[in-house]
């Protein structure tokens, strides 16, 4: 279980917007998406 996932669960629990996982590594983005996190890759915005 990742810290990002745990933090996202807490944010959602208290009614805050979800966490966005920002990373330039496609493999880490894929893992975060598989865990249900919103993601953003800065390389997708030249």
Residue, then its C-alpha position, 0 to 999 in steps of 0.5 A: x500500500x502506498x502513502x499516496x493511496x493512503x493519503x487519497x483515502x483520507x482525503x476522500x473520507x473527509x470530503x476533500x478532492x482526490x489526490x492527483x499523483x504527478x510523475x514523469x515515469x510511465x511505469x509509476x503512472x500505470x501503478x498509480x492508475x491501477x490503485x485508482x489514483x488520478x494521475x498526471x504526467x508532465x511529459x504529456x504537456x510539452 
